[in-house]
Amino acid sequence: MIPYHTEREYTVTLESLSPETRDTIIKQCPTTLLHLDKNWDRENSHAGLDNTTIRDLTNLLKVQLNMGLLYVVEFDHRWLYGDLINSPTAIYQDIHYLEPLQAVRDRLYDALEIGKSQAVITDGFPENSFRLWLFPVRSEYRYAHEYDDLDQLSGYNTLGLLVDRSDQIVAVQCIRTSDLVINRIRQRGTFEANTVDFLGLKKKFAAQAQVVIRTRPLMSGNTATPHDTPFNSVHLTEIYFFSSDEKPISYSRMYMPDRLGRVRKLRYLTIVIY
């Protein structure tokens, strides 16, 4: 607390405040803020992109819009807020929105090997604002748990953690590239694409290879609720990658909070999505 009349900072317990002040803090004050580059809202140059990647992102946003995920078009400063004290957003399992990267690495020490990071340059993400950390999942951890369970970390070869400029977790990506047993899907919310990885900006390497994308809403990384509390919801994007002879090459899941999806949509309004 920094009282305006003294400009001195004090640390007080929540319990020592009046019920009215305590209630206001719990309902209105975020625990942290999304840290972007100071020029995050400027027009970017579509660096490293071609028309197929732009088209894939357009299709992805169209599906999400039709599901009511990103229906607000005017900027809301709450998109840049972290969670409120009593409303944590679980992105994936026990990983929460804007949780410090180091805390997650420490917690998953037995599951993850040493990782490496790269800048995220995909259009729709603010420039100079995000890095993608990729951590191989330890083979001994996978075999000790559920190796083929795609709902568990042990079902994947790699865990990707997208962080902002303060190394806070903003999205999670799970990638499997070995011992795949998946079939092609054709249902509502799916479309064929060229982009295999939006965060790492990877594309299919053969014209006859197939990429199928499906996206759906979750609630705090768990229950599907497309029209529920928008600022605590998460959407899941699944990407199926098949070779030209229809053999599975990779499968990934990208878990992204609604708030970050809205920031992406705002950055992407210069591209027609209808």
Secondary structure, DSSP 8 states (H G I E B T S, - for coil): ---TTT-------GGGS-HHHHHHHHHH-BS-B----TTTTS----TT--HHHHHHHHHHHHHHHHTTTT---S--GGGGB--BTTB--EEETTEETT-BHHHHHHHTTTTB---EEEE---TTS-TTS-EEEEEEB-HHHHHHS-TT-TTSGGG-SEEEEEE-TT-BEEEEEEEE-SS-------STTEEEESEEETTTTEE-SSTT-EEEEEEEEEETTTB--TTS-GGGEEEEEEEEEE-TTS-EEEEEEEEEEHHHHHHHHHHTTTS---
